[in-house]
Amino acid sequence: MAGNFSDLGIIDVLSALRARPPGYTLHLYTNNVTPDDTFTVGSFTEATFLGYASVALAGWTVPTVAAHLASTTANPITFTATGAYQSIYGWYVTDGAGDYVCGGRDAAAPVVMSATVNTYQVTFSLTAAST
Protein backbone atom coordinates (compact mmCIF):
# COMPACT_ATOMS: atom_id res chain seq x y z
CA MET A 1 0.00 0.00 0.00
CA ALA A 2 1.40 3.39 -1.00
CA GLY A 3 1.37 6.34 1.35
CA ASN A 4 1.64 10.09 1.01
CA PHE A 5 3.57 12.75 2.88
CA SER A 6 1.84 15.79 4.31
CA ASP A 7 3.33 19.22 3.59
CA LEU A 8 4.87 19.19 7.08
CA GLY A 9 6.19 15.65 6.58
CA ILE A 10 8.00 16.46 3.34
CA ILE A 11 9.49 19.60 4.93
CA ASP A 12 10.78 17.34 7.72
CA VAL A 13 12.38 14.98 5.18
CA LEU A 14 14.15 17.81 3.32
CA SER A 15 15.18 19.42 6.62
CA ALA A 16 16.80 16.14 7.67
CA LEU A 17 18.61 16.01 4.33
CA ARG A 18 19.79 19.58 4.86
CA ALA A 19 21.05 18.75 8.37
CA ARG A 20 22.93 15.68 7.16
CA PRO A 21 23.72 16.08 3.45
CA PRO A 22 24.33 12.83 1.54
CA GLY A 23 27.70 13.85 0.09
CA TYR A 24 26.50 14.74 -3.41
CA THR A 25 29.10 16.03 -5.89
CA LEU A 26 28.30 18.06 -9.01
CA HIS A 27 30.19 17.35 -12.26
CA LEU A 28 30.05 18.87 -15.77
CA TYR A 29 29.95 16.68 -18.88
CA THR A 30 31.11 17.26 -22.46
CA ASN A 31 29.43 14.51 -24.50
CA ASN A 32 26.19 15.11 -26.41
CA VAL A 33 23.71 13.10 -24.31
CA THR A 34 20.46 13.75 -22.46
CA PRO A 35 20.48 12.00 -19.05
CA ASP A 36 17.74 9.57 -18.13
CA ASP A 37 17.16 6.96 -15.42
CA THR A 38 19.20 4.29 -17.27
CA PHE A 39 22.42 6.31 -17.10
CA THR A 40 25.51 5.50 -15.04
CA VAL A 41 28.63 7.55 -14.34
CA GLY A 42 30.16 5.83 -17.37
CA SER A 43 27.52 7.45 -19.60
CA PHE A 44 29.26 10.82 -19.23
CA THR A 45 32.54 12.30 -20.38
CA GLU A 46 33.55 14.55 -17.51
CA ALA A 47 34.91 18.00 -18.30
CA THR A 48 38.69 18.43 -18.19
CA PHE A 49 39.19 22.12 -19.02
CA LEU A 50 41.89 23.96 -17.10
CA GLY A 51 40.50 25.20 -13.80
CA TYR A 52 37.82 22.47 -13.62
CA ALA A 53 37.15 20.31 -10.59
CA SER A 54 33.91 18.67 -9.48
CA VAL A 55 32.33 20.38 -6.46
CA ALA A 56 30.46 19.10 -3.40
CA LEU A 57 26.90 20.42 -3.13
CA ALA A 58 26.62 22.40 0.09
CA GLY A 59 24.84 25.28 1.80
CA TRP A 60 21.30 23.95 1.45
CA THR A 61 18.52 26.48 2.10
CA VAL A 62 15.74 26.01 4.65
CA PRO A 63 13.06 23.97 2.83
CA THR A 64 9.89 25.76 1.73
CA VAL A 65 6.58 24.41 0.49
CA ALA A 66 4.13 25.84 -2.04
CA ALA A 67 1.23 24.01 -3.72
CA HIS A 68 2.35 20.74 -2.07
CA LEU A 69 5.88 20.97 -3.51
CA ALA A 70 8.72 21.30 -1.02
CA SER A 71 12.17 22.40 -2.16
CA THR A 72 15.64 23.17 -0.92
CA THR A 73 18.51 24.66 -2.95
CA ALA A 74 22.27 24.27 -2.64
CA ASN A 75 24.64 27.21 -2.98
CA PRO A 76 25.17 28.14 -6.65
CA ILE A 77 28.37 26.70 -8.14
CA THR A 78 30.36 28.60 -10.74
CA PHE A 79 32.96 26.77 -12.81
CA THR A 80 35.66 28.93 -14.39
CA ALA A 81 37.77 27.80 -17.35
CA THR A 82 41.32 29.12 -17.56
CA GLY A 83 42.29 27.25 -20.73
CA ALA A 84 41.85 24.02 -22.74
CA TYR A 85 38.27 25.14 -23.39
CA GLN A 86 35.45 22.64 -23.98
CA SER A 87 31.79 22.51 -24.91
CA ILE A 88 29.57 21.77 -21.91
CA TYR A 89 26.31 19.88 -22.44
CA GLY A 90 25.16 19.71 -18.83
CA TRP A 91 25.82 18.39 -15.36
CA TYR A 92 25.45 15.22 -13.31
CA VAL A 93 25.50 14.42 -9.61
CA THR A 94 27.21 11.52 -7.87
CA ASP A 95 26.77 10.27 -4.33
CA GLY A 96 29.48 9.63 -1.73
CA ALA A 97 30.27 6.24 -3.34
CA GLY A 98 30.72 7.85 -6.76
CA ASP A 99 27.49 6.39 -8.18
CA TYR A 100 25.21 8.33 -10.53
CA VAL A 101 22.26 10.06 -8.81
CA CYS A 102 20.80 12.39 -11.43
CA GLY A 103 21.74 14.63 -14.33
CA GLY A 104 20.53 17.49 -16.46
CA ARG A 105 21.13 18.81 -19.95
CA ASP A 106 21.60 22.53 -20.46
CA ALA A 107 18.76 23.99 -22.56
CA ALA A 108 21.35 26.02 -24.48
CA ALA A 109 23.69 23.03 -25.03
CA PRO A 110 26.34 23.04 -26.00
CA VAL A 111 27.72 25.98 -24.04
CA VAL A 112 31.13 26.61 -25.57
CA MET A 113 33.65 27.61 -22.94
CA SER A 114 36.19 30.08 -24.37
CA ALA A 115 38.39 32.99 -23.41
CA THR A 116 35.31 35.25 -23.58
CA VAL A 117 32.73 32.80 -22.15
CA ASN A 118 34.74 31.19 -19.39
CA THR A 119 32.19 30.59 -16.61
CA TYR A 120 29.36 28.11 -16.23
CA GLN A 121 26.98 28.26 -13.24
CA VAL A 122 24.72 25.56 -11.81
CA THR A 123 22.13 26.04 -9.07
CA PHE A 124 20.93 22.64 -7.86
CA SER A 125 17.53 22.22 -6.15
CA LEU A 126 15.76 19.22 -4.68
CA THR A 127 11.97 19.23 -4.95
CA ALA A 128 9.56 16.68 -3.51
CA ALA A 129 5.78 16.43 -3.78
CA SER A 130 3.81 16.03 -0.58
CA THR A 131 0.67 14.52 -2.08
CORGIKA-V6707 format. One record per pair of residues at least 6 apart in sequence whose C-alpha atoms are under 8 Angstrom apart, sorted by the first residue. I is the first residue (numbers start at 1). J is the second residue. D is the distance in whole Angstrom. If there is no record, write none. Layout:
# CORGIKA-V6707
i: (I | I)
j: (J | J)
d: (D | D)
This chain:
# CORGIKA-V6707
i: (4 | 4 | 5 | 5 | 5 | 6 | 6 | 7 | 7 | 7 | 7 | 7 | 7 | 9 | 10 | 10 | 10 | 10 | 11 | 11 | 11 | 11 | 14 | 14 | 14 | 14 | 15 | 15 | 18 | 18 | 18 | 18 | 21 | 22 | 22 | 23 | 23 | 23 | 23 | 24 | 24 | 24 | 24 | 24 | 24 | 25 | 25 | 25 | 25 | 25 | 25 | 25 | 25 | 26 | 26 | 26 | 26 | 26 | 26 | 26 | 26 | 27 | 27 | 27 | 27 | 27 | 27 | 27 | 27 | 27 | 28 | 28 | 28 | 28 | 28 | 28 | 28 | 28 | 29 | 29 | 29 | 29 | 29 | 29 | 29 | 29 | 29 | 30 | 30 | 30 | 30 | 30 | 30 | 30 | 30 | 30 | 31 | 31 | 31 | 31 | 32 | 32 | 33 | 33 | 33 | 34 | 34 | 35 | 35 | 35 | 35 | 36 | 36 | 37 | 39 | 40 | 40 | 41 | 41 | 41 | 41 | 47 | 47 | 48 | 48 | 49 | 49 | 49 | 49 | 49 | 49 | 50 | 50 | 50 | 50 | 50 | 51 | 51 | 51 | 51 | 51 | 52 | 52 | 52 | 55 | 57 | 57 | 57 | 58 | 58 | 59 | 59 | 59 | 60 | 60 | 60 | 60 | 61 | 61 | 61 | 61 | 62 | 63 | 63 | 63 | 63 | 64 | 64 | 64 | 65 | 68 | 68 | 68 | 69 | 69 | 69 | 69 | 70 | 70 | 70 | 70 | 71 | 71 | 71 | 71 | 72 | 72 | 72 | 73 | 73 | 73 | 73 | 74 | 74 | 74 | 75 | 75 | 76 | 76 | 76 | 76 | 77 | 77 | 77 | 78 | 78 | 78 | 78 | 79 | 79 | 79 | 80 | 80 | 80 | 81 | 81 | 81 | 81 | 82 | 82 | 83 | 83 | 85 | 85 | 85 | 85 | 86 | 86 | 86 | 87 | 87 | 87 | 87 | 88 | 88 | 88 | 88 | 88 | 89 | 89 | 89 | 89 | 89 | 90 | 90 | 90 | 90 | 90 | 90 | 91 | 91 | 91 | 91 | 92 | 92 | 92 | 92 | 92 | 93 | 93 | 93 | 93 | 94 | 94 | 94 | 95 | 113 | 113)
j: (130 | 131 | 129 | 130 | 131 | 130 | 131 | 65 | 68 | 69 | 70 | 130 | 131 | 130 | 70 | 128 | 129 | 130 | 63 | 64 | 65 | 70 | 63 | 70 | 71 | 72 | 62 | 63 | 60 | 61 | 62 | 72 | 58 | 95 | 96 | 56 | 57 | 95 | 96 | 56 | 57 | 93 | 94 | 95 | 96 | 54 | 55 | 56 | 57 | 93 | 94 | 95 | 96 | 54 | 55 | 56 | 57 | 91 | 92 | 93 | 94 | 46 | 47 | 53 | 54 | 55 | 91 | 92 | 93 | 94 | 46 | 47 | 54 | 88 | 89 | 90 | 91 | 92 | 44 | 45 | 46 | 47 | 88 | 89 | 90 | 91 | 92 | 44 | 45 | 46 | 47 | 86 | 87 | 88 | 89 | 90 | 44 | 45 | 88 | 89 | 89 | 110 | 44 | 89 | 105 | 104 | 105 | 102 | 103 | 104 | 105 | 102 | 103 | 102 | 100 | 99 | 100 | 94 | 98 | 99 | 100 | 86 | 88 | 84 | 86 | 81 | 82 | 83 | 84 | 85 | 86 | 81 | 82 | 83 | 84 | 85 | 79 | 80 | 81 | 82 | 83 | 79 | 80 | 81 | 77 | 74 | 75 | 124 | 74 | 75 | 73 | 74 | 75 | 72 | 73 | 74 | 75 | 72 | 73 | 74 | 75 | 72 | 70 | 71 | 72 | 73 | 70 | 71 | 72 | 71 | 129 | 130 | 131 | 127 | 128 | 129 | 130 | 127 | 128 | 129 | 130 | 125 | 126 | 127 | 128 | 125 | 126 | 127 | 123 | 124 | 125 | 126 | 123 | 124 | 125 | 123 | 124 | 121 | 122 | 123 | 124 | 121 | 122 | 123 | 119 | 120 | 121 | 122 | 119 | 120 | 121 | 118 | 119 | 120 | 113 | 114 | 118 | 119 | 115 | 118 | 114 | 115 | 112 | 113 | 114 | 115 | 112 | 113 | 114 | 110 | 111 | 112 | 113 | 109 | 110 | 111 | 112 | 113 | 105 | 106 | 109 | 110 | 111 | 103 | 104 | 105 | 106 | 109 | 110 | 103 | 104 | 105 | 106 | 100 | 101 | 102 | 103 | 104 | 100 | 101 | 102 | 103 | 100 | 101 | 102 | 101 | 119 | 120)
d: (7 | 5 | 8 | 5 | 6 | 5 | 7 | 7 | 6 | 8 | 7 | 5 | 8 | 8 | 7 | 7 | 7 | 6 | 6 | 7 | 7 | 6 | 6 | 8 | 7 | 7 | 7 | 6 | 6 | 8 | 8 | 8 | 8 | 7 | 7 | 7 | 7 | 6 | 5 | 6 | 6 | 6 | 6 | 5 | 6 | 7 | 5 | 4 | 6 | 5 | 5 | 6 | 8 | 6 | 5 | 6 | 6 | 7 | 6 | 5 | 7 | 7 | 8 | 8 | 5 | 7 | 5 | 5 | 6 | 8 | 6 | 6 | 7 | 7 | 8 | 6 | 4 | 6 | 6 | 5 | 4 | 5 | 6 | 6 | 6 | 6 | 7 | 7 | 6 | 6 | 6 | 7 | 6 | 5 | 5 | 7 | 6 | 6 | 8 | 7 | 6 | 8 | 8 | 8 | 8 | 7 | 6 | 8 | 6 | 6 | 7 | 8 | 7 | 8 | 7 | 7 | 5 | 8 | 8 | 6 | 5 | 7 | 7 | 8 | 8 | 6 | 7 | 6 | 5 | 5 | 6 | 6 | 5 | 5 | 6 | 7 | 8 | 6 | 5 | 5 | 7 | 7 | 7 | 7 | 8 | 6 | 7 | 8 | 5 | 6 | 8 | 5 | 5 | 6 | 5 | 4 | 6 | 5 | 5 | 6 | 8 | 6 | 6 | 5 | 5 | 8 | 5 | 6 | 7 | 7 | 6 | 5 | 6 | 6 | 6 | 5 | 6 | 6 | 5 | 6 | 7 | 7 | 5 | 4 | 6 | 6 | 5 | 7 | 7 | 6 | 4 | 6 | 7 | 6 | 6 | 7 | 8 | 7 | 6 | 4 | 7 | 6 | 5 | 6 | 6 | 6 | 4 | 7 | 5 | 5 | 6 | 6 | 4 | 7 | 7 | 8 | 5 | 6 | 8 | 7 | 8 | 7 | 8 | 5 | 5 | 8 | 6 | 5 | 7 | 6 | 5 | 4 | 6 | 7 | 5 | 5 | 6 | 7 | 6 | 6 | 5 | 5 | 6 | 8 | 6 | 4 | 5 | 7 | 8 | 6 | 5 | 7 | 8 | 7 | 8 | 6 | 4 | 6 | 6 | 5 | 5 | 6 | 5 | 5 | 7 | 6 | 7 | 8)
